[in-house]
Amino acid sequence: MATKLMILRELNNLPDEALREVVKFISYLKKCQKKTSASKRNGKALAGKQATAIKKWAGCNLGSGYTGRDHDAILYGDKG
């Protein structure tokens, strides 16, 4: 809590241009936090998608030339 008060005191002394930069930086930090926290929350959803994909392809003959990358594309979607 003391850190927040110190930051607020320092913000009062900054010029307008510097305050705009601070606002941009805070927005950037919030976006980064949302990306990491969203991936943590969606762990169950990802596991469900993987289980569904495994059930869909279970027992299928995928033919020769089937690689680990093909496996990953099926489970995790094509990232390329």
C-alpha angles and dihedrals in degrees: 000000000000089000092056091051091049091051092049091050091051092048090059090063098049124102119244094259091055091048090055089053090050090052091052091049092050090050090051092050091050092052091050091049092050092053094052096042092047092055090051093051095047096057092107092047091051091049089051092051091049092050090050092050092049092051091047094055099032112125094008120132105230094185132231120321094040107148139188089259089059088051091052092047090055095046101038104022127251107302095176 
